[in-house]
Amino acid sequence: MLDKPSICSQTGSQKNGLVHASETATVKISSAAAIAFLLSGPAWAGQSETAGFIKDSSLSILAKNYYFNTDRAGGRSNQKDWTQAFIATYESGFTQGFIGVGVDAFAYWGIKLDAGSGRTGTGNLPVGDDGDPDDEYARAGGAVKARISNTVLRYGQMSPSAPVFAQSVSRLMPQTATGFHLSSNEIDHLALEAGHFTSGTDQVNTNRDGELWATYALVTTPAVDYAGARYKATDNLSLAAYGSRFEDIWNQYYINANYIVPLSSAQALTFDFNLYRTTDNGNAKAGTIDTTAAGIQAAYKFAAHTLSLAYQQVAGDQPFDYVGFGDTGRSGGSIFLPNSVQYSDFNGPGEKSWQLRYDLNMTGYGIPGLTLMIRHLRGQDIDGTHVIQGAYANKYGDDDKEFETDAEARYVVQSGPAKDLSMRLRLAWHRGDASTGGDQDQVRVITEYPFDIF
């Protein structure tokens, strides 16, 4: 897993807040002209060209089968289950008119196929008071939306994906958050978004009013606000900048640059740079935070092969922390750093880590739809001993280390009755000090089959 909040400035303000009498007629005429332009211009035209609330609607169901097995050393119980989910997603079109309205909705159903009380903690099934995983669970929700031109405002339960506030999709079910989200694509190549969220739901909970957390600090915030922009400067260069505020915990800023250098029809270099800056705010419920986390990745693609090298470093006495969702604070996905991988985030205080990765697309060898990946990561110089008070105290040693090796195979059926069926095998071997999760081996087998109802 990917500073400065940038975004909007106001223009056209009146000098000293005054409008002279001689300008009144001009103002009225200009206002009338502006209204007429809006009603006949791009915003109205865009709305009138929509097929409508029903005709632009879509409904899809994802059947997802998930086997998860973590073998943990040090006398800790293993985590293992086998589950099945059906994830239905409905998106309406927008009504015609100057302001179009619509609705998005979802329904999730998870089923236990195999699990036991001594193997809980995978994040795929809720666990009852008796310590046994539930046989099934379900939840549903949605959001209302309104659109003017290419700007959309939503309110309700959503799955955000901003670099400073993102859900996780690493388990059976997706996470959601409740609040407002505004997105705008009025300017070519520029995407703006902003959000205000007040609650979250994790993968195994059905409570829509769960908490929003700082994952590693294990403290909650009543509200998260963020804003950001993504800009495609050229065909080969894209930029992003975001800022967020976790009330009474931190302010966090993010920048990204991605640059592709084509070398030939079959070769290219890609450079990707990510940086987070986090400082405490308000009541500082997690204690002092003064952390900069950065990562750079370079990838060389030649024919069916891609070779990547990444370096990541956390500067500060605290770990790089990010959002968690729900009643238990399960980690979200807003860590867009190159060395956040299958098990570890390599985000300890002071941690320096590197990664070597190889990808192979088997299309070039006559097996379209099959991709393979292997990577190895090492982290060192983790030192949390400079924090003696606050939420991050006593969580790390003075010279902790870790390393992880991951392997993955994924196949997507290309044609026939099972077209788009995907099968994915993910393996991870992690070794490290207790602060990094210790020694454990992990196997995940994920099968997904999408159904487009309409």
Residue pairs with C-beta under 8 A, 6 or more apart in sequence:
1 333
1 335
1 336
1 337
1 340
1 341
2 163
2 256
2 272
2 274
2 335
2 336
2 337
2 338
3 241
3 242
3 243
3 252
3 253
3 254
3 255
3 275
3 276
3 277
4 241
4 243
4 253
4 255
5 227
5 228
5 241
5 242
5 243
5 244
5 253
6 227
6 228
6 229
6 241
6 243
7 192
7 194
7 227
7 228
7 229
8 192
19 27
38 44
38 98
39 98
42 149
43 98
43 148
43 149
44 98
46 149
46 150
47 94
47 96
47 97
47 98
47 99
47 100
47 147
47 148
47 149
48 96
48 97
50 56
50 93
50 94
50 96
50 100
51 93
52 93
52 94
52 95
52 96
53 92
53 93
53 94
53 95
53 101
53 102
54 92
54 93
55 93
56 92
56 93
56 94
57 90
57 91
57 92
57 93
57 454
58 90
58 91
58 452
58 454
59 88
59 89
59 90
59 452
59 453
59 454
60 88
60 89
60 450
60 451
60 452
60 453
61 86
61 87
61 88
61 89
61 450
61 451
61 453
62 85
62 86
62 87
62 88
62 89
62 448
62 449
62 450
62 451
63 84
63 85
63 86
63 448
63 449
63 450
63 451
64 84
64 85
64 86
64 87
64 172
64 446
64 447
64 448
65 82
65 83
65 84
65 85
65 446
65 447
65 448
66 82
66 83
66 84
66 85
66 124
66 171
66 172
66 444
66 445
66 446
66 447
67 81
67 82
67 443
67 444
67 445
67 446
68 79
68 80
68 81
68 82
68 83
68 122
68 124
68 171
68 442
68 443
68 444
69 78
69 79
69 80
69 442
69 443
69 444
70 78
70 79
70 80
70 122
70 440
70 441
70 442
70 443
71 78
71 440
71 441
71 442
72 78
72 79
72 438
72 439
72 440
73 438
73 439
73 440
74 434
74 438
74 439
76 438
77 118
77 119
77 121
78 119
79 119
79 120
79 121
79 122
80 115
80 116
80 119
80 122
81 112
81 113
81 114
81 115
81 119
81 120
81 122
81 124
81 125
81 133
82 112
82 113
82 114
82 115
83 110
83 111
83 112
83 113
83 115
83 124
83 125
83 172
84 110
84 111
84 113
85 108
85 109
85 110
85 111
85 172
85 173
86 108
86 109
87 106
87 107
87 108
87 173
87 174
88 106
88 107
88 108
89 104
89 105
89 106
90 103
90 104
90 105
90 106
90 142
91 102
91 104
92 102
92 103
92 104
93 100
93 102
94 100
94 101
94 102
94 145
94 147
95 101
95 102
98 148
99 146
99 147
99 148
100 146
100 147
100 148
101 144
101 145
101 146
101 147
102 144
102 145
102 146
102 147
103 142
103 143
103 144
103 145
104 142
104 143
104 145
104 154
104 156
104 158
105 140
105 141
105 142
105 143
106 140
106 141
106 142
106 157
106 176
107 138
107 139
107 140
108 138
108 139
108 140
108 173
108 174
109 136
109 137
109 138
110 124
110 125
110 136
110 137
110 138
110 172
110 173
111 135
111 136
112 125
112 133
112 134
112 135
112 136
115 122
115 125
115 133
116 132
116 133
117 130
117 131
117 132
117 133
120 127
120 131
120 133
122 171
123 170
123 171
123 172
123 202
123 203
123 204
123 330
124 171
124 172
124 173
124 203
124 204
125 133
125 134
125 137
125 172
125 204
126 133
126 134
126 137
126 204
126 205
126 206
127 133
127 134
127 204
128 134
137 204
137 206
138 206
139 201
139 206
139 208
141 156
141 157
141 176
141 208
142 156
142 157
143 154
143 155
143 156
143 157
143 158
143 181
144 154
144 155
144 156
145 152
145 153
145 154
145 155
146 152
146 153
147 153
149 186
150 184
150 185
150 186
151 182
151 183
151 184
151 185
151 186
152 182
152 183
152 184
153 180
153 181
153 182
154 180
154 181
154 182
155 179
155 180
155 181
156 178
157 176
157 177
157 178
157 201
157 208
158 176
158 177
158 178
158 179
158 181
159 167
159 174
159 175
159 176
159 177
160 166
160 167
160 177
160 181
160 195
160 197
161 167
161 333
162 193
162 195
162 226
162 228
162 242
162 244
162 334
163 228
163 240
163 242
163 254
163 256
163 274
163 334
163 336
164 226
164 228
164 242
164 243
164 244
164 252
164 253
164 254
164 276
164 322
164 334
165 177
165 195
165 197
165 224
165 226
165 244
165 323
165 332
165 334
166 323
166 332
166 333
166 334
166 336
167 174
167 175
167 176
167 177
167 325
167 332
167 333
168 174
168 175
168 203
168 325
168 330
168 331
168 332
168 333
169 333
170 333
171 203
171 204
172 203
173 203
173 204
174 203
175 200
175 201
175 202
175 203
175 325
175 326
175 330
175 332
176 200
176 201
176 208
176 325
177 197
177 199
177 200
177 201
177 212
177 224
177 325
178 197
178 198
178 199
178 200
178 201
178 208
178 209
179 195
179 196
179 197
179 198
179 199
179 224
180 195
180 196
180 197
181 193
181 194
181 195
182 192
182 193
182 194
182 195
183 191
183 192
183 193
184 191
184 192
184 193
185 191
185 192
189 231
189 232
189 233
190 229
190 230
190 231
190 232
191 229
191 230
191 231
192 227
192 228
192 229
193 227
193 228
193 229
194 225
194 226
194 227
194 228
195 224
195 225
195 226
195 227
196 223
196 224
196 225
197 212
197 223
197 224
198 212
198 222
198 223
198 224
199 208
199 209
199 210
199 211
199 212
200 210
200 211
200 212
200 213
200 323
200 324
200 325
200 326
200 332
201 207
201 208
201 210
201 325
201 326
202 210
202 324
202 325
202 326
202 327
202 328
202 329
202 330
203 326
203 330
204 326
204 328
204 330
205 326
205 327
205 328
207 326
207 327
210 325
210 326
210 327
211 220
211 325
211 326
211 327
211 329
212 220
212 221
212 222
212 223
212 224
212 246
212 323
212 324
212 325
213 219
213 220
213 221
213 323
213 324
213 325
213 329
214 220
214 221
214 246
214 249
214 250
214 285
214 286
214 321
214 322
214 323
214 324
214 391
215 321
215 322
215 323
215 324
215 329
215 330
215 331
215 332
216 319
216 321
216 347
216 391
216 392
216 395
217 249
217 285
217 286
217 287
217 321
217 390
217 391
217 392
218 329
218 391
219 249
219 285
219 286
219 391
220 285
220 329
221 246
221 247
221 248
221 249
221 285
222 247
222 248
223 247
224 244
224 245
224 246
224 247
224 323
225 244
225 245
225 247
226 242
226 243
226 244
226 245
227 242
227 243
228 240
228 241
228 242
228 243
228 254
229 240
229 241
229 242
230 238
230 239
230 240
231 238
231 239
231 240
232 238
233 239
236 259
236 260
236 261
236 262
237 257
237 258
237 259
237 260
238 256
238 257
238 258
239 255
239 256
239 257
239 258
240 254
240 255
240 256
240 257
241 253
241 254
241 255
241 256
242 253
242 254
242 255
243 251
243 252
243 253
243 254
244 251
244 252
244 253
244 254
245 251
245 252
245 281
246 252
246 281
246 323
247 281
247 282
248 281
248 282
248 283
248 284
248 285
249 280
249 281
249 282
249 284
249 285
249 286
249 289
250 278
250 279
250 280
250 281
250 286
250 289
250 321
251 278
251 279
251 280
251 281
252 276
252 277
252 278
253 276
253 277
253 278
254 274
254 275
254 276
254 277
254 336
255 273
255 274
255 275
256 272
256 273
256 274
256 275
256 336
257 271
257 272
257 273
258 270
258 271
258 272
258 273
259 270
259 271
259 272
260 268
260 269
260 270
261 268
261 269
261 270
261 271
262 268
263 269
266 302
266 303
267 300
267 301
267 302
267 303
268 300
268 301
269 298
269 299
269 300
269 301
270 297
270 298
270 299
270 301
271 296
271 297
271 298
272 296
272 297
272 298
272 299
272 338
273 294
273 295
273 296
273 297
274 294
274 295
274 296
274 336
274 337
274 338
275 292
275 293
275 294
275 295
276 291
276 292
276 293
276 294
276 320
276 337
277 291
277 292
278 289
278 290
278 291
278 292
278 293
278 316
278 318
278 320
278 321
279 289
279 290
279 291
280 286
280 287
280 288
280 289
280 290
284 390
285 391
286 318
286 321
286 390
286 391
286 392
287 318
287 387
287 389
287 390
287 391
287 392
287 393
288 317
288 318
288 387
288 390
289 316
289 318
289 321
290 316
290 317
290 318
291 314
291 315
291 316
291 317
291 318
291 319
291 320
291 321
291 349
292 314
292 315
292 316
293 312
293 313
293 314
293 315
293 316
293 320
293 337
293 347
294 312
294 313
294 315
294 337
295 310
295 311
295 312
295 313
295 337
295 338
295 339
296 310
296 311
296 312
296 338
297 308
297 309
297 310
297 311
297 338
297 355
298 308
298 309
298 310
299 306
299 307
299 308
299 309
300 306
300 307
300 308
303 364
304 360
304 361
304 362
304 363
304 364
304 365
305 358
305 359
305 360
305 361
306 357
306 358
306 359
306 360
306 361
307 357
307 358
308 355
308 356
308 357
308 358
308 359
308 375
309 354
309 355
309 356
309 357
310 338
310 339
310 354
310 355
310 357
311 352
311 353
311 354
311 355
312 337
312 338
312 339
312 346
312 351
312 352
312 353
312 354
312 355
313 351
313 352
313 353
314 320
314 347
314 348
314 349
314 350
314 351
314 352
315 350
316 349
316 350
317 349
317 350
317 383
317 384
317 386
317 387
317 392
318 349
318 384
318 387
318 392
319 347
319 348
319 349
319 351
319 384
319 392
319 395
319 396
320 335
320 337
320 345
320 347
321 347
322 331
322 332
322 334
322 335
323 331
323 332
323 334
324 330
324 331
324 332
325 332
335 345
335 347
337 345
337 346
337 347
338 355
339 345
339 346
339 353
339 354
339 355
339 377
339 379
340 346
340 347
341 355
341 375
341 377
341 404
341 406
341 428
342 404
342 406
342 426
342 428
342 442
342 444
343 404
343 406
343 428
343 430
343 437
343 440
343 442
344 377
344 379
344 402
344 404
344 430
344 432
344 436
344 437
346 353
346 377
346 379
346 402
348 379
348 382
348 384
348 396
348 400
348 402
348 435
348 436
349 382
349 383
349 384
349 386
349 387
349 392
349 396
350 381
350 382
350 383
350 384
351 379
351 380
351 381
351 382
352 379
352 380
352 381
353 377
353 378
353 379
353 380
354 377
354 378
355 375
355 376
355 377
356 375
356 376
356 377
357 373
357 374
357 375
357 376
358 373
358 374
358 375
359 371
359 372
359 373
360 371
360 372
360 373
361 370
361 371
362 368
362 369
362 370
362 371
362 372
363 369
363 370
368 414
369 411
369 412
369 413
369 414
370 409
370 410
370 411
371 409
371 410
371 411
372 408
372 409
373 406
373 407
373 408
373 409
374 405
374 406
374 407
374 408
375 405
375 406
376 403
376 404
376 405
377 403
377 404
377 405
377 406
378 401
378 402
378 403
379 401
379 402
379 403
379 432
379 436
380 401
381 399
382 396
382 397
382 399
382 400
382 401
382 402
382 433
382 435
382 436
383 396
383 397
383 398
383 399
383 400
384 392
384 393
384 394
384 395
384 396
384 397
384 398
384 400
384 435
385 396
385 397
385 398
387 393
395 435
396 435
397 433
397 435
400 432
400 433
400 435
400 436
401 432
401 433
401 436
402 430
402 431
402 432
402 433
402 436
402 437
403 430
403 431
403 432
404 428
404 429
404 430
404 431
404 432
405 428
405 429
406 426
406 427
406 428
406 429
407 426
407 427
408 424
408 425
408 426
408 427
409 424
409 425
410 422
410 423
410 424
410 425
411 422
411 423
411 424
412 420
412 421
412 422
413 419
413 420
413 421
413 422
418 449
420 449
420 450
421 447
421 448
421 449
422 446
422 447
422 448
422 449
423 445
423 446
423 447
424 444
424 445
424 446
424 447
424 448
425 443
425 444
425 445
426 442
426 443
426 444
426 445
426 446
427 441
427 442
427 443
427 444
428 441
428 442
429 441
429 442
430 436
430 437
430 438
430 439
430 440
430 441
430 442
431 439
432 438
432 439
